[in-house]
Amino acid sequence: MEFTQSFPRRETKQIMVGDVPVGGGAPITVQSMTITKTADHEATLQQIYGLAAAGCDIVRCTCNESEAAEGLARIVPRSPVPIVADIHHQYRRALEALEAGVHCLRLNPGNIRNPEHIKLVAREAKDRNVPIRIGVNGGSLHPDLYAKYGGKVTPEAMVESALDEIRYFDDVGFDLIKISVKASSVPLMIEAYRQLAEVTDHPLHLGVTEAGPPPIGTLKATAGMATLLAEGIGDTIRYSLTADPIEEAKAGRQLLETLGLRERKNIDLISCPSCGRAEVDVVGIANEAMDAFGEREIPLQVAVMGCVVNGPGEARDADLGIAAGNKRGHLFVKGQNVMVVPEDEMVDTLVEWAEFIQEHGADAALERAVNTKDAARRAAQEDRDRNLNDRGDDANDSESVIAEIRRGH
């Protein structure tokens, strides 16, 4: 059984983005943003459906022109997930997006600076019960805040920007708020969110802005968001990658599943890094298995191990696994050997048994193997003994090296 870590969550207010709760103990949600022209509503909808299929709970679309607002009016009724309108410079676009029926607005306080314009948008959003994300960005702080903090972006400047915006909202009695304080610097972003979490109980939207292309962008974003999530900070997340937004949605979902913060949707493939005992191309087989499982919604933990010495033990808690040895694969379910298959059939067998377990359960799978388990267990022991006899407990022969080192003293 997969171990699920439950991190104590920071207590926050809860808002509703359409029918999706954010904060207040609700499951952490995954967001992404379309890269199509919003005015092209068919292309944008196609991308939204792809994002939803990849695990996205909320999708943001730019609303940078009146034609985009018209596109939103066509998109919102047909979208499978709530839509957020991204507003940067022109408050009128926010009013048009509200007319289009969007489920949330994102305002950049560094770009919309007129207090009366901000309050007008908040009043209109309040009348419609539509929340607003205060989207502070390290790259677009108000010039006065740059000057106040020595001409540079600091966590204090970003938090102050968010609090200033909240005060404008307070003036009109608007409280449906979530906040982000994103930066491209991971340490800066982490500290800004920590400080913000100390002074407000509004839900927080996590992200490392302009993280860059994968893999480095994925690593940066994961470093920032995982650190905060492990501290209980964060209610919704977005990977900002220079890539197909589908990759953002997948990464977000995988991060939450890895941390045990969302139920698993697809397989969790665990595999050994290979060593001197490996008798197969573990990297190749693991990649082949990932491709074979693809987008199948089979929320199992599946192990691919390169030998039968430590493999079954290391993956005994996996739902299903295979360990290679002597040109054959030893299949095990819940740590029990169930059958032996030829090396070139290992991946196909994994997929077949994963589908069986998903449909019928692990107990049924063990019952299915009642006539093959004993032979499989004997074969696994034979391969384990042969491996140890051929290569020894220390496959990399480190003890002989140590002996040479000692002789040199």
MOZINOR-V139943 format. One line per field, one symbol per residue. burial: 1 if it has 9 or more other ideal C-beta (glycine too) atoms within 8 Angstrom, else 0. Layout:
BEGIN
burial = ???
END
This chain:
BEGIN
burial = 0000001000011111110111110101111111000111101110111111011111111111000111111111001011111110011011111101111111111101000011111111110001111111111011001100100011101111111111011101010111111111010111111111100101111111101000011101111111111001111111111010111111111011101111011111111100101111010011011101100101111111111101110110011111111001111111111111101011101110111111000101110010011001101101110111000000101000000000000
END
